[in-house]
Amino acid sequence: MGAVAVLAASAGVGALAPSAVAAPTVGISVDAGTSLGTVPSSGAGLNTGFGDEHMGDAKVSSLMKAAGVRQLRFPGGSGADDYHWKTHTSGDGSGWIPSNTDFDHFMATAKRVGAQPILTANYGSGTPQEAADWVKYANVDKGYGVKYWEIGNEVYGNGHYGDGKGWELDKHADKSPTAYAKNLIAYAKAMKAVDPKVKIGAVLTTPGGWPDTEKAPGDSADWNNTVLSIAGRSIDFVIVHWYPGGTTTADLLNTPSRIAGVRSSLRSLIAKYEGSRAASVEIAVTETDAVGSPALTSQAAALFAPDTYMTWFEQGATHVDWWNLHNGTDQAPTTVNGQTDYQDGGVLSAGTCAGGKCEPPRETPFPTYWGIRSLTALAQPGDTMVKSSSGNSSVAVHAVRSSNGGLNVMLINKSPQNAAQVSLSYAGFTPAAGAVTTVSYAKGDTALTTAERGTAVAQTLPPYSITTLQLKPASGTAGADKPTPAPTPTAATPVVSASGTTGTRAQGEIGAPVGQPTPSSTSGPLASTGVSNAVTYSALGGLLVIAAGGVLVLRGRRRRALHGK
């Protein structure tokens, strides 16, 4: 109304233009004295597939290392449930698989990157003995010391629910959660007999996402309750996949606010069946990205990445792995908020072409790569995450107390058009006066930018940007006192930001929807986990195709086509 009035008044006085109304300043609070735990040693992880012949290229390894990648997942998604590690084959062995992606080549890549491996044992067409042999080869014969082992990928997608047409290979005659739980015990027993130090992970459905809470004919309980009630004492961590999606980019960027609710539901389940050992059972998010939303490689996905990693870490997850290192696409590029989005789930370009248009040259980092790499300016494994909150959900905040006594604060401006003015206040830390070092990534950038900009108490954030303040303590102060742990949230009480608004420890209710609707008879079963909008499954040319909101995302068992071959 004010702008209209100005325009009307100026109509008779020539070139006088209306002035934009300044957006209100967003208040940011950082409590450097309250710990949310330490950044896990695995740090940011990536998925790598046995079909990715460029996984071990020197340039690729260098890019992963520079991005602070601390974990690599192998052999990759649904393909893991049909992969035989000893022969480096998939299925009947007739399909093409590059020779330079076998287990030993993968481990060489992990060593160059400085990342720990997390391996997915073949549940779909494998056996406990095959998995135990893998443990022996890895940890006894080769001395690799592989600690984390998943038993299967998305096993609940084996067709037991819905119309029986799942996306995950499972050759067991009985595809129920009861059968999975009993077989899981057999896997754990065989693998730990070889190396008692290995940690075994159980595949769970994402709370709030299909098929969570579903019961198929003959079942007495849903997947999660069944698996944990039978096999809970045989596992060391639980696995969920986080694909929250969203109809718009704004939807996507608000999804981290639901993570606390998902974590709360998982902790309730774990406590229900694990008793005194519940606290030692870890939560691993071994797949996540922006699939199901309009953005996959453009700036919204880049902003989603560090916000998602940090929120999961603050909620106690020990592993978060992005899908994917390379992925490729058969979809023509789209325009998202004025930026080309190549509809590719990888962080590095696979150089594929679709719809007469091609991606950038192979190994060009997409914005999602830079979003993940932004985490290197915020934290290192072992640093202490501290409490922080934002007065407006348009700006996300995460804060970390660094080992050198400083304080790093990441600010994410989710507005694609408008800069954000922020004012910051601190408890338990007195920042040095004057300009501060900032590390930023804004729309259109092709690298992180380090500059002296603003102060510790006032910053202007560019539109659609990630800005990390690297603060030093004021002279004569000890910086922050040693952070004290935040009160441990109960399973029934998700953590809420101090201001009561969405912030670092994002709000969420128990069982808050992850974004997957219950499949209807017309849409078929919903593929994967956490994908929003209507999602249908079909198989094309041996590839898994997820149709999510009109966007096709390839997640094939044979990944050759997904890596630009």
Beta strands, then each sheet from edge to edge (+ up, - down):
strand 1: 26-38
strand 2: 44-47
strand 3: 69-74
strand 4: 83-84
strand 5: 89-90
strand 6: 116-121
strand 7: 148-151
strand 8: 199-203
strand 9: 237-242
strand 10: 282-288
strand 11: 319-322
strand 12: 334-336
strand 13: 339-341
strand 14: 353-354
strand 15: 357-358
strand 16: 384-390
strand 17: 395-401
strand 18: 407-413
strand 19: 420-427
strand 20: 436-441
strand 21: 449-453
strand 22: 458-461
strand 23: 465-471
strand 24: 484-485
strand 25: 535-540
strand 26: 543-548
strand 27: 551-554
sheet 1: 21+ 20- 23+ 18- 17+ 16- 1+ 19+ 22-
sheet 2: 21+ 20- 23+ 18- 17+ 16- 1+ 24+
sheet 3: 2+ 3+ 6+ 7+ 8+ 9+ 10+ 11+ 2+
sheet 4: 4+ 5-
sheet 5: 12+ 13-
sheet 6: 14+ 15-
sheet 7: 25+ 26- 27+
end
